[in-house]
Every structure is written in structure tokens, then in C-alpha cells.
Amino acid sequence: MNGASRAQGSDLAVDIAFRKGDLTTTEQSVVANAFSEHTESSGAPAYSKERFAWRAKGERHEVLGALTADALWDWLYIDELWVSPQTRGKGLGRELMQRAEDFAASKELQGIWLWTQSWQAAGFYENLGYLEFARFEDFPKGHTRIGYRKLMQPSSSITLGLP
């Protein structure tokens, strides 16, 4: 084996190879199937993901804003929220978020979560009622990555915010 090593504390001989990029299709299939088998044997719900997008276009059909999201199990993850510079501060971002919240409520999802950077829109999300649940300092160096979430369906098992 090229680069063969023994796993620490084990007699297992393995070849650990590093490369930039994704796993091959075959490798990814092995991993995905193993995750599915483990999830099923653990009695957990099967992985569920659906992609959604809202886009706002102007009179000349130019894109003025967009929100992309993934429904993962019973939560909605906001992947991207973008509003063109000429429409910022005019309520378009708030309207796109409201559409996503209405969608989440209509699907009876538990809540919405997202990530933002310190140079982006932390105050915007806080003004919409989102609570911080995670903070990574120096991500990237000199900046902060912040996680926010908002409940759609009240649940006694979920605590929002940081202690």
C-alpha cells in the first residue's frame, strides 16, 4: 500500500490518501449507503432534502433578489439571501424571508436556520426575530460566522439562543 499506515490503537492496515476535490461516484455511493444503513438501524428518520428558491425580478425581468433554501427533515435551511444594491433597504429582503417563513409554516416545519458573516446581515436577522445559536470567531480571521434560528412550531424540547 502506498502511504500505508496503521490506525492508531489498531492492527488495521489502511492506506489513507489525500486529494483535493470530491470522492469518486463509487466512493460517495459507498459512504451514502453506509450512512443510510446506519440511520435505518438506529431508528432515525431517513435523510430528506428538497431544494427551493424564491426570486424577485424587476420590470425588465432583471434579478433583484433571491433566496435559496433546503428543507432538511423538518427544518428549513436558508442557504443564500441576496438583494441587489439598488433595492437594499426597501423591504425586499424582509419579503423574501417572510415568503420562506410562510412556506416553512405551511409545511409545518419546526423552524428555520441560517449562517451569516459578521460583515453581512446579523442585525437584519435579529430584527426578524432570529436568535443566535452559534458563533465562530476568526472565521475567517478577523471576522465571525454566526448561526441564527427561528422556531416555526413551538416545542418544549428546543431551546433558542446562547446561554
Buried (B, 14 or more C-beta within 10 A) or exposed (E): EEEEEEEEEEEEEEEEEEEEEEEEEEEEEEEEEEEEEEEEEEEEEEEEEEEBEBEBEEEEEEEBBBBBBBBBEBBBBBBEBBBBEEBBEEEBBEBBBEBBBEBBBEEEBBBBBBBBBBEBBBEBBEEBEBBBBEEBEEBEEEBBBBBBBBBBEEEEEEEBEEE
